[in-house]
Amino acid sequence: MVSPLLIIASITLSVAILINRTFKSDFGWFNRLRRPQWLTFEWAIPFIWIIVFICGVYSAYEVWIKQPGSQQTWLLMVGYLLLEILIMAYTPVMTKLRSLRVGTIIGATGFFWGLIMAVLVWPISPESCFLLFPYLLWSPIGTYVTWEMISLNPLDN
């Protein structure tokens, strides 16, 4: 039998690849944009996202092993999938539309959905809730950076 952790991780990776291939991003546009002067940690962002995704996968796994196959668990798995879609849509949709406002909206929506997920998983697995904290801490920072970039790049919105 295949491990639920392997299945969840495979779905997470597949969704990430599918979204990035579906929406051809214009990273050149995004890379040319001005950033806030205080953004000195941009080099660390890929590593932060790796941690966020590992914690998200393990959070979903923890919920699964607490109540394997229940209707509530399946609904929560759909919730985790929606959260990943929101996270993964941020860059490709924002760059495709060349709109930092859209990126800010997607980022904020993802944060609030992540908060809802944390509340929903708490009764089943407090560990799963805590594993969503890296995302809940990072998401507002990333969204704020995007929002700050709007005023620095007024012609690109």
Buried (B, 14 or more C-beta within 10 A) or exposed (E): EEEBBEBBBEBBEEBBEEBEEEBEBBEEBBEEBEBEEEEEEEEEBEEBBEEBBBBBBBBBBBBBEBBEEEEEBEEBBEBBBBBBBBBBBBBBBBBBBBBBEBBBBBBBBBBEBBBEBBEBBBEBBEBBBBBBBBBBEBBBBBBBBBBBBBEEBEEBB
